[in-house]
Amino acid sequence: MHELPKLPYSFDALEPFIDAQTMEIHYSKHHQAYVNNLNAALEKHPEFKEKSLEELLANTASLPEDIRQAVINNAGGHYNHTFFWHTLGKDGAKEPSNELKDAINDIFGNFETFKQQFTEAATKRFGSGWAWLTIDKDGKLEVWSSANQDAPIMQGKRPILGLDVWEHAYYLKYQNRRPEYIEAFWNVVNWDEVNRHFLRKEI
């Protein structure tokens, strides 16, 4: 059975940028629902219950058709949110490491250009979804966005940094002002964790 992972900080730890009420609802209601719905879907095919999130999402074509979309939606939601929580924080490094900084400069020219492209991807994602910085199969950094709860590993990409732009992630504090939420996000990126994701080799 998949379980809701422990949040690595208190609900109010990211104030004032992400409010405590949003964090509590987002984590304990929305993320929990993805876990519950994933477990319910896998009950129909017990042979898949022992597979990790990565195994489920990396080869969705192998999933039984009657649960495929439910697994994509809910394993993706579980995976994306677990990743997201750990790349947030206020007490770690304030900027990318030398290795990640060099890679960003190589691809985007400089950090500010990367930040602008990431912000644009998050702003222009229509409806619900995510903005990502990922590494592709050739080891190249790229900024893009995904719809709904589609996870980067479904396309063979390794996530480095992600931002949830579903309305439930920000509506209580920012209402329809998604750009303000995106700008606030840059104050709570845990670059220690982002750097760690960049340096590891596996998806």
N, C-alpha and C positions, 0 to 999 in steps of 0.2 A: 504494500500500500504506500502510495506517495503521501508525504506529509508536508505541512506548511513549515518552512525553515524558520528558525529564530531570527527575528529582526536584530541587526547588529547594533542598534542604538534605540533610545527611547523615542516615543512618538513626537516629542517636542524638540528633539535634538537638532532639527534643521530649521527651526524658527529663526528669523521671521520669513524666510524664503519659501519654505513649504510648511504649512501650518499643521499643528498637532492633530486637529480633527480630520483633516484630509488624510494624513498618514495613517491614522487609526482605521478609518473606513477603508482606505485603499488596501491596506495590508490584511486586516482581519475579516473583511467582507469580500472584496473583489478577488484578492489573491486566494483566499480560502475557497471561494467558489470554484476557481479553476482547478484546485486540487481535488475538491469533492467531485466535480463533474468528470475529471480525468479518471478517477478511481471507479466511478459508476460506469463509464464507457468500457473500461478494461474488464469489468466483471463479465461482460458478454464473451470475452475471449481470454480466458485465464492464462493461456500460453504467453501472452504479452505482458502480464503483470510484473514479471521479474526484470523487464528491460528498463534501462535507465532512460531519462528524458532524452539524452543525446542519441541513444539507439533508436528510440521511437521517431524522433524528428529527422534524423539523418537519412532515413529510408522510408518515407511515408508511403511510397508505392507498394511496399510490402504489407501495409496494414489492411485488414479486412475492410471491404468497401462500406459495410454498414456502420463502422465506427471511425472511419478514416478522418472525416471532417471534424468530428468531435474531439479526436485525439490531437489533430493539428491545432484546433482552437484552444484546447485546454492544456495540453502539454506545452504548447507554445506560450500560453499565458503564464503557466507555472515557471517555465524556464526563463522567459523574458523578465518577469518580475523578480525572481531570485537573483538574476544578474544585476538588475537595476538597483535593488536595495544596497548591494555591496559596493556599487560605484558611487554612492552618495555618502557625504560626510563633511564635517567642517574642520576637523583637527589634523588632517593629513597634509601632504604636499600640495602646494598651490599652483603647480605647473607641471607639465610633462617632464619625465626624466630626460637625460641627455640622449639616450637611444631613441626614445619615442619622439622627442623634439626634432632630432635629426631626420627621422623618417617623415615627420609632418612637413618639415622644410623642403625635403626632396620632392614630395608629391604636390604640396599646395603652395610652396614658396615661402610661407611664414605662418606662424600660429594664428595671427589675426585673419588671414585669408581662410584658413581651415575653419575657424570659429564662425566666420560669415557663411561659409558653405553649409556647415552643419545646422546653423540657425535657419537658413533658408529651407533646407530639407525638412526641418521640423515644422516650420511655419506653413509651408505649402502642401504638406501631407493633408489631403482632403479627407474629412471624416476622421475615423479612429485609426491609430497606428503608432509607429515608432520612427525615430530618426536614429541612424547608426553611423559609427565609425567602425569599420571591419577590416580584416585582412583576407584577401581572396586566396585561391589555391596557389597563385604564383607569388604570394608573399607581399602583395601590393596593398597599401592602405587605400580605402575608398569611403566616401560619404554617400549615403543613400537613405531611402526611407522604405518602410514596409507597411502593408495594410493590416488592420485588425491585430491578431496575435501571431502572425507569421514570424517564425524565428530565423535568424541569419543562417543557422546551421542547416536549415532545409535547403539552402542553396550552396552549401559547402563553404560558407564564410565564417570566419572566427570573429566574434564580437569583441571590441575593445572598449567602446563607450556607447551607451544607448540612452535615449530619452523617451519616456512614455508621453505621448500627446493625446491619449484618450481624454475626453472631457472629465472623467471621474478623477483624473490625476491632478486637476487644478481648479475645477469649477467653483468650489466653495470659497476660495480666496480670490481667484482672478476672473470668475464668471467667463465671459466670452473673450477675454483679453489674453489669448494664447501667447502673443509675443512677449508680454510682461512675464509670464511664467517661464518662458524659454530663457529670457534674460536673467531671471532669478536663478535658474538652474546652474549657471556658470559659477555661482557663489558656493555651491554645495557639491561640486565634483570632487570625488576622492581620488586624486591623481596617483596616490600610492597604489590603489587597486587597479586603476586604469593602466599604469605602468606595468604592473604584474601581469595583466592580461596580454599586454603587448609582448612581453618577454617570453611567455610560455609558448611552447611549440604546437601543442595539440588543440583541436577544437574543444 
